[in-house]
């Protein structure tokens, strides 16, 4: 089961999601969007929380309010972390997460450590967690996988469309170049110093 939340303190709102448990999270990770951002309490057990970015955004320009919502949610869903006044939360793009067969269920590593960011959360704010929980919905893992497949299919179609459009633009550009070259050649041939008339020859017309 996958739980979805809406961070509606910003416009447009953000979608936040997480698995029901570490087993769901382990399966979920295979089908998350690679540009989504993963959150976890550093060095403590916690939920794996994911933020779906808006198109064109990156981890470097997440809206601060949405970022804070994610960190509050991941702290609230950490058995140890929720009892602490201050916790460090790490976050990174899903594409930077690494899993190997020798890892425990739910455990992850990173491909590039410098792509991992840190957020220090001073205290739990119940009003934020309550607001997020009011937006909570759930879908099956199968439906979540289906969403990823639909998204991948759409991306493939978009790429094909862009390639077709680029091919058409290249074809039109090549046609313009050919027409320009033909016009240049025609103009060159029509220049007066390259043209001849009867007066230019040595022949003369004599009438008896």
mmCIF file of the C-alpha atoms, coordinates in Angstrom:
data_MODEL
# 
_entry.id   MODEL 
# 
loop_
_atom_site.group_PDB 
_atom_site.id 
_atom_site.type_symbol 
_atom_site.label_atom_id 
_atom_site.label_alt_id 
_atom_site.label_comp_id 
_atom_site.label_asym_id 
_atom_site.label_entity_id 
_atom_site.label_seq_id 
_atom_site.pdbx_PDB_ins_code 
_atom_site.Cartn_x 
_atom_site.Cartn_y 
_atom_site.Cartn_z 
_atom_site.occupancy 
_atom_site.B_iso_or_equiv 
_atom_site.pdbx_formal_charge 
_atom_site.auth_seq_id 
_atom_site.auth_comp_id 
_atom_site.auth_asym_id 
_atom_site.auth_atom_id 
_atom_site.pdbx_PDB_model_num 
ATOM 1   C CA . UNK A 1 1   ? 0.000  0.000  0.000    1.00 0.00 ? 1   UNK A CA 1 
ATOM 2   C CA . UNK A 1 2   ? 1.225  3.505  -0.869   1.00 0.00 ? 2   UNK A CA 1 
ATOM 3   C CA . UNK A 1 3   ? 0.099  6.558  1.118    1.00 0.00 ? 3   UNK A CA 1 
ATOM 4   C CA . UNK A 1 4   ? -0.242 9.900  -0.646   1.00 0.00 ? 4   UNK A CA 1 
ATOM 5   C CA . UNK A 1 5   ? -0.291 13.327 1.007    1.00 0.00 ? 5   UNK A CA 1 
ATOM 6   C CA . UNK A 1 6   ? -0.758 16.807 -0.419   1.00 0.00 ? 6   UNK A CA 1 
ATOM 7   C CA . UNK A 1 7   ? 1.425  19.717 0.610    1.00 0.00 ? 7   UNK A CA 1 
ATOM 8   C CA . UNK A 1 8   ? -1.114 22.422 -0.121   1.00 0.00 ? 8   UNK A CA 1 
ATOM 9   C CA . UNK A 1 9   ? 0.630  25.334 1.583    1.00 0.00 ? 9   UNK A CA 1 
ATOM 10  C CA . UNK A 1 10  ? 2.160  26.178 -1.801   1.00 0.00 ? 10  UNK A CA 1 
ATOM 11  C CA . UNK A 1 11  ? 0.644  26.745 -5.229   1.00 0.00 ? 11  UNK A CA 1 
ATOM 12  C CA . UNK A 1 12  ? 0.675  24.533 -7.148   1.00 0.00 ? 12  UNK A CA 1 
ATOM 13  C CA . UNK A 1 13  ? 0.598  21.926 -4.355   1.00 0.00 ? 13  UNK A CA 1 
ATOM 14  C CA . UNK A 1 14  ? 3.103  19.090 -4.081   1.00 0.00 ? 14  UNK A CA 1 
ATOM 15  C CA . UNK A 1 15  ? 2.455  15.363 -3.819   1.00 0.00 ? 15  UNK A CA 1 
ATOM 16  C CA . UNK A 1 16  ? 4.242  13.469 -1.050   1.00 0.00 ? 16  UNK A CA 1 
ATOM 17  C CA . UNK A 1 17  ? 4.092  9.699  -0.703   1.00 0.00 ? 17  UNK A CA 1 
ATOM 18  C CA . UNK A 1 18  ? 5.483  6.800  1.329    1.00 0.00 ? 18  UNK A CA 1 
ATOM 19  C CA . UNK A 1 19  ? 5.103  3.052  1.689    1.00 0.00 ? 19  UNK A CA 1 
ATOM 20  C CA . UNK A 1 20  ? 3.208  1.350  4.476    1.00 0.00 ? 20  UNK A CA 1 
ATOM 21  C CA . UNK A 1 21  ? 6.297  -0.398 5.891    1.00 0.00 ? 21  UNK A CA 1 
ATOM 22  C CA . UNK A 1 22  ? 9.908  -1.232 5.028    1.00 0.00 ? 22  UNK A CA 1 
ATOM 23  C CA . UNK A 1 23  ? 8.839  -4.101 2.776    1.00 0.00 ? 23  UNK A CA 1 
ATOM 24  C CA . UNK A 1 24  ? 6.529  -1.829 0.815    1.00 0.00 ? 24  UNK A CA 1 
ATOM 25  C CA . UNK A 1 25  ? 9.267  0.796  0.689    1.00 0.00 ? 25  UNK A CA 1 
ATOM 26  C CA . UNK A 1 26  ? 11.689 -1.751 -0.689   1.00 0.00 ? 26  UNK A CA 1 
ATOM 27  C CA . UNK A 1 27  ? 9.265  -2.570 -3.493   1.00 0.00 ? 27  UNK A CA 1 
ATOM 28  C CA . UNK A 1 28  ? 8.228  1.051  -3.932   1.00 0.00 ? 28  UNK A CA 1 
ATOM 29  C CA . UNK A 1 29  ? 11.768 2.177  -4.651   1.00 0.00 ? 29  UNK A CA 1 
ATOM 30  C CA . UNK A 1 30  ? 11.853 0.154  -7.873   1.00 0.00 ? 30  UNK A CA 1 
ATOM 31  C CA . UNK A 1 31  ? 8.978  2.166  -9.322   1.00 0.00 ? 31  UNK A CA 1 
ATOM 32  C CA . UNK A 1 32  ? 9.517  5.681  -7.981   1.00 0.00 ? 32  UNK A CA 1 
ATOM 33  C CA . UNK A 1 33  ? 10.237 8.360  -10.526  1.00 0.00 ? 33  UNK A CA 1 
ATOM 34  C CA . UNK A 1 34  ? 14.029 8.878  -10.613  1.00 0.00 ? 34  UNK A CA 1 
ATOM 35  C CA . UNK A 1 35  ? 13.702 12.653 -10.248  1.00 0.00 ? 35  UNK A CA 1 
ATOM 36  C CA . UNK A 1 36  ? 11.524 12.344 -7.121   1.00 0.00 ? 36  UNK A CA 1 
ATOM 37  C CA . UNK A 1 37  ? 13.270 13.259 -3.876   1.00 0.00 ? 37  UNK A CA 1 
ATOM 38  C CA . UNK A 1 38  ? 13.736 10.720 -1.077   1.00 0.00 ? 38  UNK A CA 1 
ATOM 39  C CA . UNK A 1 39  ? 13.762 11.697 2.626    1.00 0.00 ? 39  UNK A CA 1 
ATOM 40  C CA . UNK A 1 40  ? 14.906 9.740  5.685    1.00 0.00 ? 40  UNK A CA 1 
ATOM 41  C CA . UNK A 1 41  ? 15.964 10.480 9.244    1.00 0.00 ? 41  UNK A CA 1 
ATOM 42  C CA . UNK A 1 42  ? 19.742 10.245 9.363    1.00 0.00 ? 42  UNK A CA 1 
ATOM 43  C CA . UNK A 1 43  ? 21.146 7.253  11.286   1.00 0.00 ? 43  UNK A CA 1 
ATOM 44  C CA . UNK A 1 44  ? 17.729 6.285  12.663   1.00 0.00 ? 44  UNK A CA 1 
ATOM 45  C CA . UNK A 1 45  ? 14.921 4.055  11.503   1.00 0.00 ? 45  UNK A CA 1 
ATOM 46  C CA . UNK A 1 46  ? 12.138 6.009  9.827    1.00 0.00 ? 46  UNK A CA 1 
ATOM 47  C CA . UNK A 1 47  ? 9.643  5.981  7.017    1.00 0.00 ? 47  UNK A CA 1 
ATOM 48  C CA . UNK A 1 48  ? 10.903 6.571  3.493    1.00 0.00 ? 48  UNK A CA 1 
ATOM 49  C CA . UNK A 1 49  ? 9.159  9.723  2.332    1.00 0.00 ? 49  UNK A CA 1 
ATOM 50  C CA . UNK A 1 50  ? 9.181  10.853 -1.298   1.00 0.00 ? 50  UNK A CA 1 
ATOM 51  C CA . UNK A 1 51  ? 8.440  14.237 -2.831   1.00 0.00 ? 51  UNK A CA 1 
ATOM 52  C CA . UNK A 1 52  ? 7.232  14.467 -6.415   1.00 0.00 ? 52  UNK A CA 1 
ATOM 53  C CA . UNK A 1 53  ? 8.760  17.555 -7.964   1.00 0.00 ? 53  UNK A CA 1 
ATOM 54  C CA . UNK A 1 54  ? 7.004  19.853 -10.363  1.00 0.00 ? 54  UNK A CA 1 
ATOM 55  C CA . UNK A 1 55  ? 8.135  19.743 -13.960  1.00 0.00 ? 55  UNK A CA 1 
ATOM 56  C CA . UNK A 1 56  ? 11.395 21.619 -14.444  1.00 0.00 ? 56  UNK A CA 1 
ATOM 57  C CA . UNK A 1 57  ? 12.287 21.618 -10.741  1.00 0.00 ? 57  UNK A CA 1 
ATOM 58  C CA . UNK A 1 58  ? 15.311 20.015 -9.128   1.00 0.00 ? 58  UNK A CA 1 
ATOM 59  C CA . UNK A 1 59  ? 16.390 19.183 -5.610   1.00 0.00 ? 59  UNK A CA 1 
ATOM 60  C CA . UNK A 1 60  ? 18.100 22.591 -5.461   1.00 0.00 ? 60  UNK A CA 1 
ATOM 61  C CA . UNK A 1 61  ? 14.942 24.669 -5.864   1.00 0.00 ? 61  UNK A CA 1 
ATOM 62  C CA . UNK A 1 62  ? 12.283 22.816 -3.864   1.00 0.00 ? 62  UNK A CA 1 
ATOM 63  C CA . UNK A 1 63  ? 9.841  25.236 -2.275   1.00 0.00 ? 63  UNK A CA 1 
ATOM 64  C CA . UNK A 1 64  ? 10.990 25.685 1.379    1.00 0.00 ? 64  UNK A CA 1 
ATOM 65  C CA . UNK A 1 65  ? 7.478  25.073 2.755    1.00 0.00 ? 65  UNK A CA 1 
ATOM 66  C CA . UNK A 1 66  ? 7.142  21.770 0.877    1.00 0.00 ? 66  UNK A CA 1 
ATOM 67  C CA . UNK A 1 67  ? 10.629 20.769 1.997    1.00 0.00 ? 67  UNK A CA 1 
ATOM 68  C CA . UNK A 1 68  ? 9.677  21.449 5.605    1.00 0.00 ? 68  UNK A CA 1 
ATOM 69  C CA . UNK A 1 69  ? 6.461  19.424 5.209    1.00 0.00 ? 69  UNK A CA 1 
ATOM 70  C CA . UNK A 1 70  ? 8.442  16.400 4.026    1.00 0.00 ? 70  UNK A CA 1 
ATOM 71  C CA . UNK A 1 71  ? 10.859 16.650 6.923    1.00 0.00 ? 71  UNK A CA 1 
ATOM 72  C CA . UNK A 1 72  ? 8.036  16.961 9.459    1.00 0.00 ? 72  UNK A CA 1 
ATOM 73  C CA . UNK A 1 73  ? 6.337  13.894 7.979    1.00 0.00 ? 73  UNK A CA 1 
ATOM 74  C CA . UNK A 1 74  ? 9.457  11.740 8.013    1.00 0.00 ? 74  UNK A CA 1 
ATOM 75  C CA . UNK A 1 75  ? 10.236 12.740 11.627   1.00 0.00 ? 75  UNK A CA 1 
ATOM 76  C CA . UNK A 1 76  ? 6.674  11.961 12.718   1.00 0.00 ? 76  UNK A CA 1 
ATOM 77  C CA . UNK A 1 77  ? 7.033  8.502  11.172   1.00 0.00 ? 77  UNK A CA 1 
ATOM 78  C CA . UNK A 1 78  ? 10.245 7.616  12.963   1.00 0.00 ? 78  UNK A CA 1 
ATOM 79  C CA . UNK A 1 79  ? 9.765  5.704  16.222   1.00 0.00 ? 79  UNK A CA 1 
ATOM 80  C CA . UNK A 1 80  ? 12.968 7.101  17.701   1.00 0.00 ? 80  UNK A CA 1 
ATOM 81  C CA . UNK A 1 81  ? 13.119 10.371 15.803   1.00 0.00 ? 81  UNK A CA 1 
ATOM 82  C CA . UNK A 1 82  ? 9.678  11.576 16.836   1.00 0.00 ? 82  UNK A CA 1 
ATOM 83  C CA . UNK A 1 83  ? 10.805 11.514 20.473   1.00 0.00 ? 83  UNK A CA 1 
ATOM 84  C CA . UNK A 1 84  ? 13.846 13.706 19.857   1.00 0.00 ? 84  UNK A CA 1 
ATOM 85  C CA . UNK A 1 85  ? 13.737 17.480 19.884   1.00 0.00 ? 85  UNK A CA 1 
ATOM 86  C CA . UNK A 1 86  ? 16.158 17.736 16.975   1.00 0.00 ? 86  UNK A CA 1 
ATOM 87  C CA . UNK A 1 87  ? 16.927 15.335 14.133   1.00 0.00 ? 87  UNK A CA 1 
ATOM 88  C CA . UNK A 1 88  ? 19.028 15.425 10.990   1.00 0.00 ? 88  UNK A CA 1 
ATOM 89  C CA . UNK A 1 89  ? 17.184 14.453 7.846    1.00 0.00 ? 89  UNK A CA 1 
ATOM 90  C CA . UNK A 1 90  ? 18.942 13.441 4.646    1.00 0.00 ? 90  UNK A CA 1 
ATOM 91  C CA . UNK A 1 91  ? 17.398 13.784 1.207    1.00 0.00 ? 91  UNK A CA 1 
ATOM 92  C CA . UNK A 1 92  ? 18.531 13.037 -2.325   1.00 0.00 ? 92  UNK A CA 1 
ATOM 93  C CA . UNK A 1 93  ? 17.082 12.287 -5.770   1.00 0.00 ? 93  UNK A CA 1 
ATOM 94  C CA . UNK A 1 94  ? 15.689 8.764  -6.053   1.00 0.00 ? 94  UNK A CA 1 
ATOM 95  C CA . UNK A 1 95  ? 18.092 8.168  -8.939   1.00 0.00 ? 95  UNK A CA 1 
ATOM 96  C CA . UNK A 1 96  ? 20.979 8.560  -6.494   1.00 0.00 ? 96  UNK A CA 1 
ATOM 97  C CA . UNK A 1 97  ? 19.773 5.719  -4.253   1.00 0.00 ? 97  UNK A CA 1 
ATOM 98  C CA . UNK A 1 98  ? 21.611 2.415  -4.422   1.00 0.00 ? 98  UNK A CA 1 
ATOM 99  C CA . UNK A 1 99  ? 20.401 -1.016 -3.311   1.00 0.00 ? 99  UNK A CA 1 
ATOM 100 C CA . UNK A 1 100 ? 22.355 -4.271 -3.397   1.00 0.00 ? 100 UNK A CA 1 
ATOM 101 C CA . UNK A 1 101 ? 21.336 -7.843 -2.640   1.00 0.00 ? 101 UNK A CA 1 
ATOM 102 C CA . UNK A 1 102 ? 23.393 -7.953 0.562    1.00 0.00 ? 102 UNK A CA 1 
ATOM 103 C CA . UNK A 1 103 ? 21.492 -5.029 2.129    1.00 0.00 ? 103 UNK A CA 1 
ATOM 104 C CA . UNK A 1 104 ? 18.779 -5.482 4.728    1.00 0.00 ? 104 UNK A CA 1 
ATOM 105 C CA . UNK A 1 105 ? 15.172 -4.849 3.679    1.00 0.00 ? 105 UNK A CA 1 
ATOM 106 C CA . UNK A 1 106 ? 14.611 -1.100 3.429    1.00 0.00 ? 106 UNK A CA 1 
ATOM 107 C CA . UNK A 1 107 ? 18.302 -0.252 3.585    1.00 0.00 ? 107 UNK A CA 1 
ATOM 108 C CA . UNK A 1 108 ? 19.753 2.021  0.904    1.00 0.00 ? 108 UNK A CA 1 
ATOM 109 C CA . UNK A 1 109 ? 23.072 3.558  -0.034   1.00 0.00 ? 109 UNK A CA 1 
ATOM 110 C CA . UNK A 1 110 ? 24.075 6.364  -2.363   1.00 0.00 ? 110 UNK A CA 1 
ATOM 111 C CA . UNK A 1 111 ? 25.838 6.407  -5.697   1.00 0.00 ? 111 UNK A CA 1 
ATOM 112 C CA . UNK A 1 112 ? 27.278 9.886  -5.109   1.00 0.00 ? 112 UNK A CA 1 
ATOM 113 C CA . UNK A 1 113 ? 27.542 11.172 -1.537   1.00 0.00 ? 113 UNK A CA 1 
ATOM 114 C CA . UNK A 1 114 ? 27.859 14.825 -2.565   1.00 0.00 ? 114 UNK A CA 1 
ATOM 115 C CA . UNK A 1 115 ? 24.342 14.647 -4.051   1.00 0.00 ? 115 UNK A CA 1 
ATOM 116 C CA . UNK A 1 116 ? 22.924 13.985 -0.584   1.00 0.00 ? 116 UNK A CA 1 
ATOM 117 C CA . UNK A 1 117 ? 21.616 17.049 1.265    1.00 0.00 ? 117 UNK A CA 1 
ATOM 118 C CA . UNK A 1 118 ? 20.855 17.509 4.933    1.00 0.00 ? 118 UNK A CA 1 
ATOM 119 C CA . UNK A 1 119 ? 18.078 19.323 6.764    1.00 0.00 ? 119 UNK A CA 1 
ATOM 120 C CA . UNK A 1 120 ? 18.145 19.960 10.508   1.00 0.00 ? 120 UNK A CA 1 
ATOM 121 C CA . UNK A 1 121 ? 14.667 19.812 11.998   1.00 0.00 ? 121 UNK A CA 1 
ATOM 122 C CA . UNK A 1 122 ? 14.531 21.491 15.404   1.00 0.00 ? 122 UNK A CA 1 
ATOM 123 C CA . UNK A 1 123 ? 11.157 20.280 16.603   1.00 0.00 ? 123 UNK A CA 1 
ATOM 124 C CA . UNK A 1 124 ? 8.064  18.382 15.590   1.00 0.00 ? 124 UNK A CA 1 
ATOM 125 C CA . UNK A 1 125 ? 5.128  20.559 14.610   1.00 0.00 ? 125 UNK A CA 1 
ATOM 126 C CA . UNK A 1 126 ? 1.937  18.603 15.122   1.00 0.00 ? 126 UNK A CA 1 
ATOM 127 C CA . UNK A 1 127 ? -0.179 21.139 13.239   1.00 0.00 ? 127 UNK A CA 1 
ATOM 128 C CA . UNK A 1 128 ? 1.823  20.417 10.059   1.00 0.00 ? 128 UNK A CA 1 
ATOM 129 C CA . UNK A 1 129 ? 1.601  16.649 10.473   1.00 0.00 ? 129 UNK A CA 1 
ATOM 130 C CA . UNK A 1 130 ? -2.134 16.890 11.193   1.00 0.00 ? 130 UNK A CA 1 
ATOM 131 C CA . UNK A 1 131 ? -2.672 19.046 8.118    1.00 0.00 ? 131 UNK A CA 1 
ATOM 132 C CA . UNK A 1 132 ? -0.848 16.519 5.937    1.00 0.00 ? 132 UNK A CA 1 
ATOM 133 C CA . UNK A 1 133 ? -2.703 13.574 7.472    1.00 0.00 ? 133 UNK A CA 1 
ATOM 134 C CA . UNK A 1 134 ? -6.038 15.198 6.571    1.00 0.00 ? 134 UNK A CA 1 
ATOM 135 C CA . UNK A 1 135 ? -5.033 14.924 2.898    1.00 0.00 ? 135 UNK A CA 1 
ATOM 136 C CA . UNK A 1 136 ? -3.932 11.295 3.191    1.00 0.00 ? 136 UNK A CA 1 
ATOM 137 C CA . UNK A 1 137 ? -5.156 8.850  0.569    1.00 0.00 ? 137 UNK A CA 1 
ATOM 138 C CA . UNK A 1 138 ? -3.945 5.374  -0.321   1.00 0.00 ? 138 UNK A CA 1 
ATOM 139 C CA . UNK A 1 139 ? -3.578 3.238  -3.421   1.00 0.00 ? 139 UNK A CA 1 
ATOM 140 C CA . UNK A 1 140 ? -2.353 -0.300 -3.956   1.00 0.00 ? 140 UNK A CA 1 
ATOM 141 C CA . UNK A 1 141 ? 1.246  -0.955 -4.909   1.00 0.00 ? 141 UNK A CA 1 
ATOM 142 C CA . UNK A 1 142 ? -0.054 -2.412 -8.171   1.00 0.00 ? 142 UNK A CA 1 
ATOM 143 C CA . UNK A 1 143 ? -1.771 0.882  -9.005   1.00 0.00 ? 143 UNK A CA 1 
ATOM 144 C CA . UNK A 1 144 ? 1.409  2.754  -8.145   1.00 0.00 ? 144 UNK A CA 1 
ATOM 145 C CA . UNK A 1 145 ? 3.375  0.507  -10.521  1.00 0.00 ? 145 UNK A CA 1 
ATOM 146 C CA . UNK A 1 146 ? 0.729  1.130  -13.177  1.00 0.00 ? 146 UNK A CA 1 
ATOM 147 C CA . UNK A 1 147 ? 1.193  4.893  -12.715  1.00 0.00 ? 147 UNK A CA 1 
ATOM 148 C CA . UNK A 1 148 ? 4.924  4.487  -13.361  1.00 0.00 ? 148 UNK A CA 1 
ATOM 149 C CA . UNK A 1 149 ? 4.292  2.405  -16.474  1.00 0.00 ? 149 UNK A CA 1 
ATOM 150 C CA . UNK A 1 150 ? 1.860  5.004  -17.813  1.00 0.00 ? 150 UNK A CA 1 
ATOM 151 C CA . UNK A 1 151 ? 4.371  7.741  -17.106  1.00 0.00 ? 151 UNK A CA 1 
ATOM 152 C CA . UNK A 1 152 ? 7.158  5.822  -18.879  1.00 0.00 ? 152 UNK A CA 1 
ATOM 153 C CA . UNK A 1 153 ? 4.906  5.186  -21.888  1.00 0.00 ? 153 UNK A CA 1 
ATOM 154 C CA . UNK A 1 154 ? 4.044  8.879  -22.052  1.00 0.00 ? 154 UNK A CA 1 
ATOM 155 C CA . UNK A 1 155 ? 7.725  9.810  -21.871  1.00 0.00 ? 155 UNK A CA 1 
ATOM 156 C CA . UNK A 1 156 ? 8.526  7.455  -24.739  1.00 0.00 ? 156 UNK A CA 1 
ATOM 157 C CA . UNK A 1 157 ? 5.730  8.945  -26.823  1.00 0.00 ? 157 UNK A CA 1 
ATOM 158 C CA . UNK A 1 158 ? 6.926  12.463 -26.037  1.00 0.00 ? 158 UNK A CA 1 
ATOM 159 C CA . UNK A 1 159 ? 10.477 11.572 -27.102  1.00 0.00 ? 159 UNK A CA 1 
ATOM 160 C CA . UNK A 1 160 ? 9.217  10.043 -30.343  1.00 0.00 ? 160 UNK A CA 1 
ATOM 161 C CA . UNK A 1 161 ? 7.149  13.156 -31.025  1.00 0.00 ? 161 UNK A CA 1 
ATOM 162 C CA . UNK A 1 162 ? 10.113 15.448 -30.347  1.00 0.00 ? 162 UNK A CA 1 
ATOM 163 C CA . UNK A 1 163 ? 12.297 13.352 -32.649  1.00 0.00 ? 163 UNK A CA 1 
ATOM 164 C CA . UNK A 1 164 ? 9.685  13.555 -35.409  1.00 0.00 ? 164 UNK A CA 1 
ATOM 165 C CA . UNK A 1 165 ? 9.394  17.307 -34.966  1.00 0.00 ? 165 UNK A CA 1 
ATOM 166 C CA . UNK A 1 166 ? 13.183 17.713 -35.012  1.00 0.00 ? 166 UNK A CA 1 
ATOM 167 C CA . UNK A 1 167 ? 13.438 15.566 -38.129  1.00 0.00 ? 167 UNK A CA 1 
ATOM 168 C CA . UNK A 1 168 ? 10.804 17.716 -39.834  1.00 0.00 ? 168 UNK A CA 1 
ATOM 169 C CA . UNK A 1 169 ? 12.636 20.911 -38.826  1.00 0.00 ? 169 UNK A CA 1 
ATOM 170 C CA . UNK A 1 170 ? 15.909 19.497 -40.169  1.00 0.00 ? 170 UNK A CA 1 
ATOM 171 C CA . UNK A 1 171 ? 14.186 18.579 -43.429  1.00 0.00 ? 171 UNK A CA 1 
ATOM 172 C CA . UNK A 1 172 ? 12.722 22.071 -43.800  1.00 0.00 ? 172 UNK A CA 1 
ATOM 173 C CA . UNK A 1 173 ? 16.068 23.675 -42.984  1.00 0.00 ? 173 UNK A CA 1 
ATOM 174 C CA . UNK A 1 174 ? 17.814 21.532 -45.585  1.00 0.00 ? 174 UNK A CA 1 
ATOM 175 C CA . UNK A 1 175 ? 15.189 22.545 -48.138  1.00 0.00 ? 175 UNK A CA 1 
ATOM 176 C CA . UNK A 1 176 ? 15.767 26.227 -47.330  1.00 0.00 ? 176 UNK A CA 1 
ATOM 177 C CA . UNK A 1 177 ? 19.538 25.782 -47.722  1.00 0.00 ? 177 UNK A CA 1 
ATOM 178 C CA . UNK A 1 178 ? 19.074 24.107 -51.097  1.00 0.00 ? 178 UNK A CA 1 
ATOM 179 C CA . UNK A 1 179 ? 16.710 26.827 -52.284  1.00 0.00 ? 179 UNK A CA 1 
ATOM 180 C CA . UNK A 1 180 ? 19.137 29.517 -51.122  1.00 0.00 ? 180 UNK A CA 1 
ATOM 181 C CA . UNK A 1 181 ? 22.021 27.796 -52.917  1.00 0.00 ? 181 UNK A CA 1 
ATOM 182 C CA . UNK A 1 182 ? 19.997 27.465 -56.116  1.00 0.00 ? 182 UNK A CA 1 
ATOM 183 C CA . UNK A 1 183 ? 18.993 31.125 -55.939  1.00 0.00 ? 183 UNK A CA 1 
ATOM 184 C CA . UNK A 1 184 ? 22.624 32.141 -55.433  1.00 0.00 ? 184 UNK A CA 1 
ATOM 185 C CA . UNK A 1 185 ? 23.726 30.109 -58.458  1.00 0.00 ? 185 UNK A CA 1 
ATOM 186 C CA . UNK A 1 186 ? 20.931 31.567 -60.586  1.00 0.00 ? 186 UNK A CA 1 
ATOM 187 C CA . UNK A 1 187 ? 21.798 35.119 -59.540  1.00 0.00 ? 187 UNK A CA 1 
ATOM 188 C CA . UNK A 1 188 ? 25.448 34.503 -60.347  1.00 0.00 ? 188 UNK A CA 1 
ATOM 189 C CA . UNK A 1 189 ? 24.585 33.228 -63.822  1.00 0.00 ? 189 UNK A CA 1 
ATOM 190 C CA . UNK A 1 190 ? 22.377 36.221 -64.487  1.00 0.00 ? 190 UNK A CA 1 
ATOM 191 C CA . UNK A 1 191 ? 25.060 38.813 -63.693  1.00 0.00 ? 191 UNK A CA 1 
ATOM 192 C CA . UNK A 1 192 ? 25.699 41.049 -66.709  1.00 0.00 ? 192 UNK A CA 1 
ATOM 193 C CA . UNK A 1 193 ? 29.427 40.412 -66.858  1.00 0.00 ? 193 UNK A CA 1 
ATOM 194 C CA . UNK A 1 194 ? 28.730 36.725 -67.388  1.00 0.00 ? 194 UNK A CA 1 
ATOM 195 C CA . UNK A 1 195 ? 26.131 37.211 -70.090  1.00 0.00 ? 195 UNK A CA 1 
ATOM 196 C CA . UNK A 1 196 ? 26.715 37.588 -73.835  1.00 0.00 ? 196 UNK A CA 1 
ATOM 197 C CA . UNK A 1 197 ? 24.725 39.315 -76.545  1.00 0.00 ? 197 UNK A CA 1 
ATOM 198 C CA . UNK A 1 198 ? 25.123 39.576 -80.300  1.00 0.00 ? 198 UNK A CA 1 
ATOM 199 C CA . UNK A 1 199 ? 27.131 42.749 -79.811  1.00 0.00 ? 199 UNK A CA 1 
ATOM 200 C CA . UNK A 1 200 ? 29.735 40.883 -77.747  1.00 0.00 ? 200 UNK A CA 1 
ATOM 201 C CA . UNK A 1 201 ? 30.765 38.639 -80.688  1.00 0.00 ? 201 UNK A CA 1 
ATOM 202 C CA . UNK A 1 202 ? 33.055 39.389 -83.651  1.00 0.00 ? 202 UNK A CA 1 
ATOM 203 C CA . UNK A 1 203 ? 30.476 38.483 -86.261  1.00 0.00 ? 203 UNK A CA 1 
ATOM 204 C CA . UNK A 1 204 ? 28.787 41.255 -88.222  1.00 0.00 ? 204 UNK A CA 1 
ATOM 205 C CA . UNK A 1 205 ? 25.704 41.132 -90.362  1.00 0.00 ? 205 UNK A CA 1 
ATOM 206 C CA . UNK A 1 206 ? 26.282 42.248 -93.935  1.00 0.00 ? 206 UNK A CA 1 
ATOM 207 C CA . UNK A 1 207 ? 23.442 42.732 -96.362  1.00 0.00 ? 207 UNK A CA 1 
ATOM 208 C CA . UNK A 1 208 ? 24.000 42.653 -100.114 1.00 0.00 ? 208 UNK A CA 1 
# 
